[in-house]
Structure formats: C-alpha cells, structure tokens
Amino acid sequence: MNTDNTPKDKLAITKIMFGTVIDHIPNKMSFKISSILNLQNSNGAIAVIASTKSRNMGKKDIIKIEGRHLNSSELDKIALLAPGATINIIDDSKVISKTLLSTPAQVSGILKCFNPNCITNHEKTTTKFKTVSRTPLKIRCFYCERTFDEDILERMIK
C-alpha cells in the first residue's frame, strides 16, 4: 500500500538543500562518473539514478550530490565522458544555475597519457590534450602527439 501519495510507478528522491545535480547522463555512465568524482568518499547524501526513462534520450542517468559544488576540473572530466549532460547548481532547494556540458577543446592536468614513452610519464610535467574530434571523440597529447579515442579515455582520467 502506497501511503505517501507517490504514484506507484514513480521513484521518490528527496530534494537537496545545497549541492549539485548532474542530469542527462548517458545510460549506465553514472557509475563511471561517480567513480572519477570519488563520490564514495563524500560526506553528504548521494543519489545515483540509473536507466530512468527520458523522452529525449530513451534512458538516462542522474546523480544528486548533497553539500558539494563541482570544480572546473571535475566538470571537464564529466564533459569528456558525458557531453550533453547538464549541471544544476542547487541552493536553498532551488536551481540557481544550469550549465550544458560540451567536450572541451583542450584539457590540462586531468588525463594521463597512455604512451609509455611520453615525457609526461617520466618528468614532472602537466599533461595537455587537444580534442581532435568530438564525434567520435578523439584527443591528442600535446607532447608525444599520440591520438587516443573514447574507448581508452576513462582509464586515462586521473
């Protein structure tokens, strides 16, 4: 018996007072994003909703993070794995800003080059990658000029 007036086919997730909601994540990608954001060590409540219905995407994932706003490095990581995701900043239970993520043209310091001969793997140097193609995603190391595709990208994220 449903006593809280929530329709039986709906999932009730409570509002957060302060934090971040990542919406429009491609289906099944929320677990990878949770891992790269290290959400398992978060102090606030975390809600990961996977494979929920979406009119535009068919199925999508959503992540709610209580008590934390994401920094630019974290947003770049998400944008590499889930371009098209939206970041909703919540304050006093209201969305105060909404940002649509797109693949960055260049990223620095958030990826590790998979070329074992790259200088970034032997000297203290900040890694730099340029986006060569957005669809399919291909990135090129600034130093060794090796190109990597999206299949290896999640393993490159620091």
PyMOL commands that set and color helices and strands:
alter all, ss='L'
color gray80, all
select helices_A, chain A and resi 30-36+39-41+72-81+119-121+150-156
alter helices_A, ss='H'
color red, helices_A
select strands_A, chain A and resi 18-26+46-54+58-66+86-91+94-100+106-108+128-134+137-141+147-149
alter strands_A, ss='S'
color yellow, strands_A
deselect
rebuild
show_as cartoon
